[in-house]
Amino acid sequence: MFGFRYAKASPTTYLIQFRNGQAIREGAGLAFFYFAPSASLVSIPMESVDVPFMFREVSADFQEVTVQGQVTYRVAEPRVLATLMNFTLKPNGADYVSEDPVKLPQRVVNTVQVQLRAGLQGLTLQDLLRGSEGLVQTVREGLRRPDGLPSLGLELVSLAILAIKPTPDTARALEAKVREQILKEADDALYLRRNAAIEQERAIKENELNTEIAVETKKRQIRETQMDAERAVLEKRLQIQAQEMQGSIVHEKENEALTELRVANAKRDADAKAYAMNALVRTVSGVDPKVLQALALGSAEPGTIIAAAFQELAQNASKIGELNISPDLLQQLTRPAAAPSRK
């Protein structure tokens, strides 16, 4: 009515009112009435915007790769952006008079591509496939430099690289190379596993042999101990036998001394008896034998006397015509003499 209109912005929208080329009102989430014929409204959304991207670039080793990712940004300096791009609203207060707001994401993507291309110049395809964190860090730092997004009044919220893919032919070649490497690693792992099994088996055999050696060593020690014990017993037995032999030698020596003493004594007795016999013989050498016989028979036993008598008869048998001896006479002659009675 009469050219007055009502403008109301959300909290995430920065609204600037210009009159005669001068900003008379600006801020986020404003609500006010304005005179449309003399006012211009600039509406800049400040919420974060997610923009996906996908580029075909060349790595440092001249391999074509496809980089896919997403960049998230927001407006940090609305006045700077308003001076670079046209965010003016139409008189209806809803649509923009230009296509600059639609072109802003593409300008951000172009800036990301420039920084990404600069980062790819120092990385080979193998480096890119192994990990993209270094590339992300390089691009992020480039976007945050003054000549990056801040030059448009924007602020980088996040940057993510979702995929880096080589061409199909290169991918197949890399797959073949990696496949061969994997197969080689599998063969190496199989070899290592078999080698480990052989080493373990060898260790087990060595342990068994060491155990057998230890057992045989213990057995030998036991045999040596038994032999030492037997040797000690034998030495003791030899010592005892030597002591017994020494005792026997001493005993024999004592017996020898005793025998010599006995022989000496017997010799002295024989000498004494011989001397007495010689003396007796010298004494009776001049005596008639019959007298000596009579003297001997005087103290002899009756049997001896009878034997002497029979001997005498035998010597004079030629002079005897007949001699009769009855059994009673023999019995009487051989009867022992009665012991004399004591009164």
Secondary structure, DSSP 8 states (H G I E B T S, - for coil): -TTEEEEE--TTEEEEEEETTEEEEEEET-EEEEEGGGEEEEEEE-S-EEEEEEEEEE-TTS-EEEEEEEEEEEES-HHHHHHHS--BB-TTSSSBSSSHHHHHHHHHHHHHHHHHHHHHTT--HHHHHH--HHHHHHHHHHHHSTTSGGGGTEEEEEEEEEEEEE-HHHHHHHHHHHHHHHHHHHHHHHHHHHHHHHHHHHHHHHHHHHHHHHHHHHHHHHHHHHHHHHHHHHHHHHHHHHHHHHHHHHHHHHHHHHHHHHHHHHHHHHHHHHHHHHHHHHHHTTS-HHHHHHHHHHTS-HHHHHHHHHHHHHHTGGG-S-----HHHHHHHHS--------
